[in-house]
Amino acid sequence: MEQSITDFVGVLGNVLLIAGLVAYGFRLFADYHARGRWAKNVTGLLAGVGMLVLAVALAITPQNADLLRKISVTRAPRLLLGVSSALLVAAIAAYGIISFARPIRLRHENQLERDQNRELPKVE
């Protein structure tokens, strides 16, 4: 009896967390859509999914499946996993650098604009 209650609480907590994340995601998407910059990213997402489906379609042919089986017994999967992880870490680092540098750049641009406006005489 006690085990089923803890299982129920765990499942309920997970369901509520997932529902909250989905609702928050829809709110973020609605805000993003309202700003009008979503079309480029949606087309990129659909193109990426299309490329993944194409890759799966090409990989599941009998000849390719046999080749993949032969490659899988070598060290190539570990090498590819390492390269993939390195690229993902590089992407995360690049995003962090860009996110950090943008406010600094905007602050610098605002300072330049204020400096330019100080030099202009007031015309009345």
N, C-alpha and C positions, 0 to 999 in steps of 0.2 A: 504494500500500500504506500509506504513512504517513498519507495523508488519511483512509483508512477507519478507521485505528486512532484518530485524534483524533475522528472522528465518533462512533465507538463509545463512547469515553470520555465525550464530551459527552452522548450519549443516555443512557448508563448513569448518569451523575451526575444528570441531570434526573429520570430515573425514580426513583432512590433518594431524591432530595430530595422529590419529589411523594409517594412512599410514606411518607416520614417525616412530612411535613406532614399527610397523611390520618390516619395513626396517632395523631399528637398531637391532631388535631381530634376524633377519636373518643374519646380519653381525656378531653379537656376536656368533650365532650358528656356522657360517662358521669358525670363529676363533677357537672356541671350538673343532669343528670337525677336524680342521687341526692339533691340538695338540694330537689327538688320545684318549682322555679320555672320549669321549661321549658314548661309547658302554655300559659301566656299568650303566650310568644314564638313557639311553634310555630303556634298559631292565627293570630297576627298574620302570620307568614311565609306560611302557606297562603292567608290572605285577600289578602295582597299579590300573591302569584303568580296567584291567581284574577283579581285586577283587571288585572294585566298581560296575561293571556290574553284577557280581555274587551276590553281596548284593542286588541290585535292583531286580534281577530275583527271589531271595528268598523272598524278602519283598512283592512282588506284588501277591503272592498266596492269595486266599480268606481267608484262616485260619490266615495267618500272618497279612493281612490287618485288619482283625477284632481285633486281639490282639493289633496291633499298635493303632487302634482307642481307645481301652480301656485304653491303657497306656497314650495316649495323653491328657486325661482329668485329669491326676494326675499331680504332681509337677515334675515328672521325666524329661520332656523336659527342664525345667529351670535348673535342676541339671546338665544334660548332656551338656547344653549350657555353664554353668559355668566351668565345667571340661574341655570342649573343648577350651574355651577361655584361661584358665590357661595354658593348654598344649601348645597352640600357642604362648603365651607370653614367656613361658619357652624356646621354640624352637628359638624364635627371640633373646632372651637373650643369649642362648648358641652360636648361630651364631655370635653375636656381640663379645662375649668373645673369641671365636676361631679366628675370624678375627683380633681382637686386639692383641692376644697373639702370633700369628704366626710371624708377623714382629719382635717382641721382641725376639722370639726364634731364628729366622734367624740371627738377629744382634748378639746375644750371640754366636751362632755357628761360625759366621765369626770372632768374636773376639777370640774365642778359637783357631781357625785355624791359625790366625795371630800370636798368642802367641806361638803356636807350631812351626811355621816356623821360628820365631826369635831365638829359641833355637838350631836349626840345624846349624851345621857348613857348610860353602860354600865349595863344592867340585868342583875343576876345573880340 
